[in-house]
Amino acid sequence: MNKQQLTKTLSKAQVMCSQSGSRLTEKRQRILELLLISEIPLSAYDVTDAYNRSSETAMPPMSVYRILDFLESEQLVHKLSSTNKYIACSHITCSHSHDVPQFLICGECQNVKEIAISKNIIDELSCQVSNAGYTLIRPQLELDCLCQSCAA
């Protein structure tokens, strides 16, 4: 992500937080920025280490977890359940409504691509799950894949 894209994305994140009645504080913005510039998903401890390397004041992991929870609640980041790592939402700057995010995770390089599937598909899946006597808790799919670079 180049500097101009980063600035645009952080600006849009500020607006999104304002619209929901919250604030993207300097620390929250820095954590989001670290995820935006990362090429791979990061654990909370990875984020903590990166933040502390680039800041004059250290932040404890528990504070990073709280910030990540906030960013996730604002739909600015996604948590990958399979790896317990975080990735910035790739649709922050979009102005249209989004379908349900899904993630393609390369098993070799750990690169992640966010895609979306129609809510209708999730509704159908939820119906099938319900018919089987279960309740769908999280419709997020994380698919183990091999990216084009690693496949070559």
Accessible surface in RSA format (square Angstrom, percent):
REM  Atomic radii and reference values for relative SASA: ProtOr
REM  Chains: A
REM  Algorithm: Lee & Richards
REM  Probe-radius: 1.40
REM  Slices: 20
REM RES _ NUM      All-atoms   Total-Side   Main-Chain    Non-polar    All polar
REM                ABS   REL    ABS   REL    ABS   REL    ABS   REL    ABS   REL
RES MET A   1   114.86  59.5  39.40  26.1  75.45 179.7  47.71  40.6  67.15  89.0
RES ASN A   2    84.50  58.3  72.31  69.9  12.19  29.4  42.42 102.1  42.09  40.7
RES LYS A   3   161.06  78.6 152.03  93.3   9.03  21.5 104.11  93.7  56.96  60.7
RES GLN A   4   146.50  81.9 138.03 100.9   8.47  20.2  48.44 103.1  98.06  74.4
RES GLN A   5    93.03  52.0  90.98  66.5   2.05   4.9  27.93  59.5  65.10  49.4
RES LEU A   6    14.58   8.1  14.58  10.4   0.00   0.0  14.58  10.2   0.00   0.0
RES THR A   7    83.09  59.1  79.29  80.4   3.80   9.1  66.92  89.9  16.18  24.5
RES LYS A   8   132.32  64.6 124.94  76.7   7.38  17.6  77.29  69.6  55.04  58.6
RES THR A   9     7.73   5.5   7.73   7.8   0.00   0.0   3.01   4.0   4.72   7.1
RES LEU A  10    15.89   8.9  15.74  11.3   0.16   0.4  15.89  11.2   0.00   0.0
RES SER A  11    62.21  52.6  55.69  74.3   6.52  15.0  26.32  56.1  35.89  50.3
RES LYS A  12    64.13  31.3  60.51  37.1   3.61   8.6  28.02  25.2  36.10  38.5
RES ALA A  13     0.00   0.0   0.00   0.0   0.00   0.0   0.00   0.0   0.00   0.0
RES GLN A  14    68.61  38.4  68.03  49.7   0.58   1.4  28.10  59.8  40.51  30.7
RES VAL A  15    69.48  45.7  67.28  60.9   2.19   5.3  69.48  60.4   0.00   0.0
RES MET A  16    48.14  24.9  42.97  28.4   5.16  12.3  43.51  37.0   4.62   6.1
RES CYS A  17     0.21   0.2   0.21   0.2   0.00   0.0   0.21   0.5   0.00   0.0
RES SER A  18    77.44  65.4  57.27  76.4  20.17  46.5  31.87  67.9  45.58  63.8
RES GLN A  19   145.29  81.2 106.09  77.5  39.20  93.3  45.32  96.5  99.97  75.8
RES SER A  20    70.72  59.8  31.27  41.7  39.46  90.9  42.82  91.2  27.90  39.1
RES GLY A  21    72.57  89.5   0.00   N/A  72.57  89.5  36.18  99.3  36.39  81.5
RES SER A  22    28.05  23.7  17.86  23.8  10.19  23.5  23.67  50.4   4.38   6.1
RES ARG A  23   171.27  71.9 166.50  84.9   4.76  11.3  70.89  96.9 100.38  60.8
RES LEU A  24     9.11   5.1   0.00   0.0   9.11  22.9   0.01   0.0   9.10  24.5
RES THR A  25    41.59  29.6  38.17  38.7   3.42   8.2  36.83  49.5   4.76   7.2
RES GLU A  26   154.67  88.8 140.57 106.3  14.10  33.6  57.21 110.7  97.46  79.6
RES LYS A  27   112.67  55.0 111.68  68.5   0.99   2.4  56.92  51.2  55.74  59.4
RES ARG A  28    61.24  25.7  61.24  31.2   0.00   0.0   1.46   2.0  59.77  36.2
RES GLN A  29    52.10  29.1  52.10  38.1   0.00   0.0   3.03   6.4  49.07  37.2
RES ARG A  30    61.17  25.7  59.85  30.5   1.32   3.1  31.72  43.4  29.45  17.8
RES ILE A  31     0.00   0.0   0.00   0.0   0.00   0.0   0.00   0.0   0.00   0.0
RES LEU A  32     0.00   0.0   0.00   0.0   0.00   0.0   0.00   0.0   0.00   0.0
RES GLU A  33    37.84  21.7  37.84  28.6   0.00   0.0   0.34   0.7  37.50  30.6
RES LEU A  34    12.08   6.7  10.28   7.4   1.80   4.5  10.28   7.2   1.80   4.8
RES LEU A  35     6.68   3.7   0.94   0.7   5.75  14.4   0.94   0.7   5.75  15.5
RES LEU A  36    19.68  11.0   5.56   4.0  14.11  35.5   6.76   4.8  12.91  34.7
RES ILE A  37    84.06  47.8  62.96  46.9  21.11  50.9  64.64  46.6  19.42  52.7
RES SER A  38    34.04  28.8   8.19  10.9  25.85  59.5  13.48  28.7  20.56  28.8
RES GLU A  39   150.96  86.7 133.18 100.8  17.79  42.4  54.31 105.1  96.65  78.9
RES ILE A  40    77.04  43.8  71.83  53.5   5.21  12.6  74.39  53.6   2.66   7.2
RES PRO A  41     6.63   4.8   5.46   5.0   1.17   4.3   5.82   4.8   0.81   5.1
RES LEU A  42    24.75  13.8  24.75  17.7   0.00   0.0  24.75  17.4   0.00   0.0
RES SER A  43    24.61  20.8  24.61  32.8   0.00   0.0  19.57  41.7   5.04   7.1
RES ALA A  44     2.10   1.9   0.36   0.6   1.74   3.9   0.36   0.5   1.74   4.6
RES TYR A  45   124.85  58.3 124.84  71.0   0.01   0.0  86.70  65.2  38.15  47.0
RES ASP A  46    56.67  39.7  51.57  51.3   5.10  12.1  10.44  24.6  46.24  46.1
RES VAL A  47     0.00   0.0   0.00   0.0   0.00   0.0   0.00   0.0   0.00   0.0
RES THR A  48     6.49   4.6   6.49   6.6   0.00   0.0   6.49   8.7   0.00   0.0
RES ASP A  49    76.69  53.7  73.62  73.3   3.06   7.2  13.47  31.7  63.22  63.0
RES ALA A  50    17.35  16.0  14.27  22.0   3.08   7.0  15.01  21.1   2.35   6.2
RES TYR A  51    14.11   6.6  14.11   8.0   0.00   0.0   2.13   1.6  11.98  14.8
RES ASN A  52    48.51  33.5  33.89  32.7  14.63  35.2  17.70  42.6  30.82  29.8
RES ARG A  53   187.53  78.7 147.93  75.4  39.60  94.3  80.40 109.9 107.13  64.9
RES SER A  54    65.77  55.6  24.98  33.3  40.79  94.0  36.15  77.0  29.62  41.5
RES SER A  55    36.72  31.0  14.70  19.6  22.03  50.7  13.59  28.9  23.14  32.4
RES GLU A  56   186.31 107.0 144.92 109.6  41.39  98.6  65.24 126.2 121.08  98.9
RES THR A  57    98.71  70.2  96.00  97.3   2.71   6.5  76.94 103.3  21.77  32.9
RES ALA A  58    85.33  78.5  54.98  84.9  30.35  69.0  56.01  78.9  29.32  77.7
RES MET A  59     8.60   4.5   5.85   3.9   2.75   6.5   7.36   6.3   1.24   1.6
RES PRO A  60    77.61  56.6  70.84  64.6   6.77  24.6  77.06  63.6   0.55   3.4
RES PRO A  61    43.52  31.7  43.52  39.7   0.00   0.0  43.52  35.9   0.00   0.0
RES MET A  62   120.06  62.2 120.06  79.5   0.00   0.0  95.74  81.4  24.32  32.2
RES SER A  63    24.37  20.6  23.52  31.4   0.85   2.0  11.40  24.3  12.98  18.2
RES VAL A  64     0.00   0.0   0.00   0.0   0.00   0.0   0.00   0.0   0.00   0.0
RES TYR A  65    62.10  29.0  62.10  35.3   0.00   0.0  43.31  32.5  18.79  23.2
RES ARG A  66   145.98  61.3 139.05  70.9   6.94  16.5  70.99  97.0  74.99  45.4
RES ILE A  67    18.27  10.4  17.28  12.9   0.99   2.4  18.23  13.1   0.04   0.1
RES LEU A  68     0.00   0.0   0.00   0.0   0.00   0.0   0.00   0.0   0.00   0.0
RES ASP A  69    81.77  57.3  76.40  76.0   5.37  12.7  26.46  62.3  55.31  55.2
RES PHE A  70    29.54  14.8  23.48  14.5   6.06  15.8  28.94  17.5   0.61   1.7
RES LEU A  71     0.00   0.0   0.00   0.0   0.00   0.0   0.00   0.0   0.00   0.0
RES GLU A  72    50.97  29.3  44.18  33.4   6.79  16.2  19.82  38.3  31.14  25.4
RES SER A  73    83.63  70.7  47.71  63.7  35.92  82.7  51.87 110.5  31.76  44.5
RES GLU A  74    28.89  16.6  19.66  14.9   9.23  22.0   4.17   8.1  24.72  20.2
RES GLN A  75   128.66  71.9 125.13  91.4   3.53   8.4  29.33  62.4  99.33  75.3
RES LEU A  76     0.00   0.0   0.00   0.0   0.00   0.0   0.00   0.0   0.00   0.0
RES VAL A  77     1.14   0.7   0.00   0.0   1.14   2.7   0.00   0.0   1.14   3.1
RES HIS A  78    22.94  12.5  21.60  15.0   1.33   3.4  12.18  12.6  10.76  12.5
RES LYS A  79    58.47  28.5  57.03  35.0   1.44   3.4  12.92  11.6  45.54  48.5
RES LEU A  80     0.38   0.2   0.38   0.3   0.00   0.0   0.38   0.3   0.00   0.0
RES SER A  81    63.22  53.4  40.83  54.5  22.39  51.6  37.78  80.5  25.44  35.6
RES SER A  82    79.93  67.5  36.17  48.3  43.75 100.8  46.69  99.4  33.23  46.6
RES THR A  83    55.34  39.4  34.10  34.6  21.25  50.6  42.48  57.1  12.86  19.4
RES ASN A  84    77.81  53.7  74.87  72.4   2.94   7.1  24.70  59.4  53.11  51.3
RES LYS A  85    63.76  31.1  63.76  39.1   0.00   0.0  23.79  21.4  39.98  42.6
RES TYR A  86     3.25   1.5   3.17   1.8   0.08   0.2   1.33   1.0   1.92   2.4
RES ILE A  87    28.51  16.2  27.33  20.4   1.18   2.8  28.51  20.5   0.00   0.0
RES ALA A  88     9.66   8.9   4.41   6.8   5.25  11.9   4.41   6.2   5.25  13.9
RES CYS A  89    13.98  10.6  11.31  12.6   2.67   6.3   0.00   0.0  13.98  15.1
RES SER A  90    72.96  61.7  39.68  53.0  33.28  76.7  47.89 102.0  25.07  35.1
RES HIS A  91    47.04  25.7  44.10  30.7   2.93   7.5  40.45  41.7   6.59   7.7
RES ILE A  92     4.70   2.7   0.82   0.6   3.88   9.4   2.22   1.6   2.48   6.7
RES THR A  93    52.86  37.6  34.44  34.9  18.42  43.9   6.18   8.3  46.68  70.6
RES CYS A  94    38.16  28.9  23.75  26.5  14.41  33.9   7.77  19.7  30.38  32.8
RES SER A  95   112.19  94.8  74.01  98.8  38.18  87.9  43.56  92.8  68.62  96.1
RES HIS A  96   116.26  63.5 102.82  71.5  13.44  34.4  81.11  83.6  35.15  40.9
RES SER A  97   107.81  91.1  80.89 108.0  26.93  62.0  53.36 113.6  54.45  76.3
RES HIS A  98    83.49  45.6  49.71  34.6  33.78  86.4  34.35  35.4  49.14  57.2
RES ASP A  99    75.23  52.7  62.79  62.5  12.44  29.4   4.00   9.4  71.23  71.0
RES VAL A 100    25.27  16.6  23.41  21.2   1.86   4.5  25.27  22.0   0.00   0.0
RES PRO A 101    37.46  27.3  36.72  33.5   0.74   2.7  37.33  30.8   0.13   0.8
RES GLN A 102     1.68   0.9   1.68   1.2   0.00   0.0   1.68   3.6   0.00   0.0
RES PHE A 103     0.03   0.0   0.03   0.0   0.00   0.0   0.03   0.0   0.00   0.0
RES LEU A 104    51.27  28.6  48.92  35.0   2.35   5.9  49.20  34.6   2.07   5.6
RES ILE A 105    11.13   6.3  10.86   8.1   0.27   0.6  10.86   7.8   0.27   0.7
RES CYS A 106     3.01   2.3   1.51   1.7   1.51   3.5   1.62   4.1   1.40   1.5
RES GLY A 107    53.19  65.6   0.00   N/A  53.19  65.6  32.10  88.1  21.09  47.2
RES GLU A 108   123.11  70.7  95.66  72.4  27.46  65.4  15.87  30.7 107.24  87.6
RES CYS A 109    54.33  41.1  36.23  40.4  18.10  42.5  37.35  94.6  16.97  18.3
RES GLN A 110    69.95  39.1  69.82  51.0   0.13   0.3  31.56  67.2  38.39  29.1
RES ASN A 111    71.55  49.3  68.91  66.6   2.64   6.3   7.11  17.1  64.44  62.3
RES VAL A 112    17.44  11.5   0.00   0.0  17.44  42.0   0.99   0.9  16.45  44.6
RES LYS A 113   132.70  64.7 130.35  80.0   2.35   5.6  75.51  68.0  57.19  60.9
RES GLU A 114    17.78  10.2   4.74   3.6  13.04  31.1   1.59   3.1  16.19  13.2
RES ILE A 115    59.23  33.7  53.77  40.1   5.45  13.1  59.17  42.6   0.05   0.1
RES ALA A 116    45.32  41.7  18.33  28.3  26.99  61.4  18.33  25.8  26.99  71.5
RES ILE A 117    37.81  21.5  33.95  25.3   3.87   9.3  37.81  27.2   0.00   0.0
RES SER A 118    40.09  33.9  36.42  48.6   3.67   8.5  27.12  57.8  12.97  18.2
RES LYS A 119   126.13  61.5 125.06  76.7   1.07   2.6  97.11  87.4  29.03  30.9
RES ASN A 120   113.80  78.5 107.60 104.0   6.20  14.9  27.44  66.0  86.37  83.5
RES ILE A 121    97.09  55.3  93.56  69.7   3.53   8.5  96.45  69.5   0.65   1.8
RES ILE A 122    13.00   7.4  13.00   9.7   0.00   0.0  13.00   9.4   0.00   0.0
RES ASP A 123    65.74  46.0  58.90  58.6   6.84  16.2  27.94  65.8  37.80  37.7
RES GLU A 124    98.45  56.5  94.86  71.8   3.59   8.5  48.54  93.9  49.91  40.8
RES LEU A 125    65.87  36.7  62.96  45.0   2.92   7.3  65.72  46.2   0.16   0.4
RES SER A 126    41.56  35.1  40.26  53.7   1.30   3.0  11.76  25.0  29.80  41.8
RES CYS A 127    63.08  47.7  56.04  62.5   7.04  16.6  18.39  46.6  44.69  48.2
RES GLN A 128    97.39  54.5  91.96  67.2   5.42  12.9  31.96  68.0  65.43  49.6
RES VAL A 129    34.23  22.5  30.52  27.6   3.72   9.0  34.10  29.6   0.13   0.4
RES SER A 130    70.61  59.7  57.16  76.3  13.45  31.0  20.29  43.2  50.32  70.5
RES ASN A 131   114.69  79.1  76.43  73.9  38.26  92.1  29.19  70.2  85.50  82.6
RES ALA A 132    70.89  65.2  39.27  60.6  31.63  71.9  52.15  73.4  18.74  49.6
RES GLY A 133    68.49  84.5   0.00   N/A  68.49  84.5  36.05  98.9  32.44  72.6
RES TYR A 134   159.41  74.4 148.67  84.6  10.74  27.9 106.57  80.1  52.84  65.1
RES THR A 135   115.77  82.3  95.62  96.9  20.15  48.0  64.58  86.7  51.19  77.4
RES LEU A 136    53.93  30.0  30.87  22.1  23.06  58.0  32.61  22.9  21.32  57.4
RES ILE A 137   163.29  92.9 131.64  98.1  31.65  76.3 135.92  97.9  27.37  74.3
RES ARG A 138   108.21  45.4  93.45  47.6  14.76  35.1  36.02  49.2  72.19  43.8
RES PRO A 139    46.42  33.8  45.28  41.3   1.14   4.2  46.42  38.3   0.00   0.0
RES GLN A 140    35.11  19.6  18.76  13.7  16.35  38.9   5.88  12.5  29.23  22.2
RES LEU A 141    72.63  40.5  71.35  51.0   1.29   3.2  72.63  51.0   0.00   0.0
RES GLU A 142    39.06  22.4  11.62   8.8  27.44  65.3   9.45  18.3  29.61  24.2
RES LEU A 143    80.41  44.8  78.80  56.4   1.61   4.0  80.41  56.5   0.00   0.0
RES ASP A 144   134.05  93.9 103.16 102.7  30.89  73.0  33.98  80.0 100.07  99.8
RES CYS A 145    47.37  35.8  30.47  34.0  16.90  39.7  25.12  63.6  22.25  24.0
RES LEU A 146    95.98  53.5  70.93  50.7  25.05  63.0  70.93  49.8  25.05  67.4
RES CYS A 147    34.56  26.1  24.10  26.9  10.46  24.6  31.40  79.6   3.16   3.4
RES GLN A 148   166.44  93.1 154.14 112.7  12.29  29.3  59.04 125.7 107.39  81.5
RES SER A 149    96.45  81.5  71.49  95.4  24.96  57.5  39.17  83.4  57.27  80.2
RES CYS A 150    46.05  34.8  16.74  18.7  29.31  68.9   9.93  25.2  36.12  39.0
RES ALA A 151    66.04  60.7  33.29  51.4  32.76  74.5  36.06  50.8  29.99  79.4
RES ALA A 152   120.87 111.1  50.67  78.2  70.20 159.7  85.39 120.3  35.47  94.0
END  Absolute sums over single chains surface
CHAIN  1 A     9478.3       7667.3       1811.0       4984.2       4494.1
END  Absolute sums over all chains
TOTAL          9478.3       7667.3       1811.0       4984.2       4494.1
